[in-house]
């Protein structure tokens, strides 16, 4: 047992003296420093021995690195929070702009007709319907007018024909009446004689 203790002490002293002579790497990253310490440290059974100077330097470097990383994380969180705030404001403004745009489009596509607000396509459809209805009504009125005019013309011709026939009939009836009167007068004259 004493031999083992002496041997360990001797090994430790030899390793310690060799570590004291080797310089610690300062400018490397944490991973490189840990790898360096692992490679250069003395190993005995299941233990790894490093010098106190190396341990303190490594602890200080790890602590500094963690502090720096935590500071960077805090700054990044502040940056993210500031950007989230800006994004929130921009999203609010975007929503307002979308609402104004939708209102503007609705007003642009709307039309006031007889006090009623209606979409332009509905208004155009209504106007087209009215125009088509008026064209149909005008066509129907024109057709009825022509038919009526044709009927009136035919009736007028028939009336003229009837007038002529009536005039002929009247002339004949008057002549007949005159002839009868004359005959009647002659008969009366004959009877008087």
Buried (B, 14 or more C-beta within 10 A) or exposed (E): EEEEEEEBEEBEEEBBEEBEEEEBBEEEEBEEBBEBBEEBBBEEEEEEBBBEEBEEBBEEBEEEEEEEEEEEEEEEEEEEEEEEEEEEEEEEEEEEEEEEEEEEEEEEEBBEEEEEEBEEEBBEEBEEEEEEEEEEEEEEEEEEEEEEEEEEEEEEEEEEEEEEEEEEEEEEEEEEEEEEEEEEEEEEEEEEE
